[in-house]
């Protein structure tokens, strides 16, 4: 087949001399042109080490007869952005990176691509861009960082910070934790959004089998990047595009795996946005349907006990898939050029599991201590539920596996706040009491960019009095590390005039996770019939006035004007 790059050379006479101007040889011009796009940068541990993987991928491309072009779209870190307005830029950064990759690929034209990323917005951004540009593509993820002393991991810092502010630990203790929680490069060592999205990329069929979430310090990762480079050239020559691999069946596989790993609730923003780029419609209802009766198997933080580096030791994504094989579409195509079922059989013969076992032996644990069997799971009803009612007509997301059983069915008294800063101050000052529903609004995509409510959730879940007696409700989102009684993505959001904007102090809020209900059940402490509540809310709506734009210019202003509902993925239309 004629490569796309060669067709463009024929009509773009300046292309050859410009490439030769940066050192290309004449023979390079006719080779398969492969873009290696990464989020490398001195921005955070998830990206600072990626250049090594870029170079390994380039070596593989050269070995297979291709020519590499390196491009970069550095990402930001949600952790570094936490605690200040920087976190408002997090979600929009996903769409911005996807836009930049689209520009890079289409302005020059390439025959294939290797996409190297690790973290929360970088991996979904690359997946969105791959769907948009639809060239032969393969993902390489940068793996996960090591745990610190006594298996300390970063998601514990929010808890320790809240304990320090309440006077429960000393400043010296907090400083020790801060200085030792991130001992290496890689994504944070828990099943947060970064780790979840690495797993999702493999589950979609766009990574080499068994390559998601390797420890970033493991030499196996360099071998993966090299082989990915080689495979990208093969895919280009065979003309196997991303859309030949990623189908609706692929997304269903990914969501089943999401349930099995107790994945981040932020996946309900990213998977629908990725699906949109591939031409499919996925929403919260899809997750709710697939999660029902699914078994979750992974004993990894924050829902479990162990750091995420242990995931690979126990067999990684392939081991999860072996346990839930009867629920998967095994006939889907993957970047190997083989089906998922064929890949799983090949791994059994390749020594993959024996290699994992060598690392596992060093922990003193059994595989089933980390990845449970399907017959003896951590839980049997998935981990995600979509709640609806007059407070969330378009839906809301709850990771019910992280919610105390006492809060699965509750009637609470509303304590509304128009920003996270106000809410966390009230929690830390002990102004929130058992039986309250802390409502944080105007934090959706149109309100302020949809930041995480991480420190508020940690302040609540680390407070023994509040952790099992109140709920946090928001049109914002949560960190993938969040635990506790938290319900997010409430739609329509407050900035769009959703019912969450109309809640007043003391209104009764009913939560029923089993029945998938989230509703206003009364006003000012008085239970009322649904019809009467509706009429009262309409009266409140007449008095409601939209808040002034938080960002009158810049990228967040653009995002606010164009972002779709959180329940549809929060992407810019």
JODA-V532713 format. One record per run of one state. SS is the DSSP state (helix for helix, strand for strand, loop for the rest). FROM is the first residue (numbers start at 1). LEN is the number of residues. If there is no record, write none. Layout:
ss->SS from->FROM len->LEN
ss->SS from->FROM len->LEN
This chain:
ss->loop from->1 len->3
ss->helix from->4 len->8
ss->loop from->12 len->2
ss->helix from->14 len->7
ss->loop from->21 len->5
ss->helix from->26 len->5
ss->loop from->31 len->1
ss->strand from->32 len->7
ss->loop from->39 len->11
ss->helix from->50 len->14
ss->loop from->64 len->2
ss->strand from->66 len->7
ss->loop from->73 len->5
ss->helix from->78 len->4
ss->loop from->82 len->3
ss->helix from->85 len->24
ss->loop from->109 len->3
ss->strand from->112 len->6
ss->loop from->118 len->2
ss->helix from->120 len->14
ss->loop from->134 len->2
ss->strand from->136 len->6
ss->loop from->142 len->2
ss->strand from->144 len->1
ss->loop from->145 len->4
ss->helix from->149 len->3
ss->loop from->152 len->4
ss->helix from->156 len->10
ss->loop from->166 len->5
ss->helix from->171 len->10
ss->loop from->181 len->6
ss->strand from->187 len->1
ss->loop from->188 len->5
ss->helix from->193 len->11
ss->loop from->204 len->11
ss->strand from->215 len->1
ss->loop from->216 len->4
ss->helix from->220 len->19
ss->loop from->239 len->3
ss->helix from->242 len->4
ss->loop from->246 len->2
ss->helix from->248 len->14
ss->loop from->262 len->5
ss->helix from->267 len->12
ss->loop from->279 len->5
ss->helix from->284 len->8
ss->loop from->292 len->4
ss->strand from->296 len->1
ss->loop from->297 len->1
ss->strand from->298 len->1
ss->loop from->299 len->1
ss->strand from->300 len->1
ss->loop from->301 len->5
ss->strand from->306 len->1
ss->loop from->307 len->2
ss->helix from->309 len->5
ss->loop from->314 len->2
ss->helix from->316 len->8
ss->loop from->324 len->1
ss->helix from->325 len->3
ss->loop from->328 len->5
ss->strand from->333 len->1
ss->loop from->334 len->5
ss->strand from->339 len->1
ss->helix from->340 len->11
ss->loop from->351 len->1
ss->helix from->352 len->10
ss->loop from->362 len->5
ss->helix from->367 len->4
ss->strand from->371 len->1
ss->loop from->372 len->2
ss->helix from->374 len->3
ss->loop from->377 len->2
ss->strand from->379 len->1
ss->loop from->380 len->4
ss->strand from->384 len->6
ss->loop from->390 len->2
ss->strand from->392 len->8
ss->helix from->400 len->3
ss->loop from->403 len->2
ss->helix from->405 len->3
ss->loop from->408 len->1
ss->strand from->409 len->9
ss->loop from->418 len->2
ss->helix from->420 len->9
ss->loop from->429 len->7
ss->strand from->436 len->5
ss->loop from->441 len->4
ss->helix from->445 len->4
ss->loop from->449 len->3
ss->strand from->452 len->1
ss->loop from->453 len->1
ss->helix from->454 len->8
ss->loop from->462 len->9
ss->strand from->471 len->4
ss->loop from->475 len->2
ss->strand from->477 len->1
ss->loop from->478 len->8
ss->strand from->486 len->6
ss->loop from->492 len->2
ss->helix from->494 len->3
ss->loop from->497 len->2
ss->helix from->499 len->4
ss->loop from->503 len->5
ss->strand from->508 len->5
ss->loop from->513 len->4
ss->strand from->517 len->7
ss->loop from->524 len->2
ss->strand from->526 len->2
ss->loop from->528 len->2
ss->helix from->530 len->14
ss->loop from->544 len->11
ss->helix from->555 len->8
ss->strand from->563 len->1
ss->loop from->564 len->2
ss->helix from->566 len->3
ss->loop from->569 len->3
ss->strand from->572 len->1
ss->loop from->573 len->1
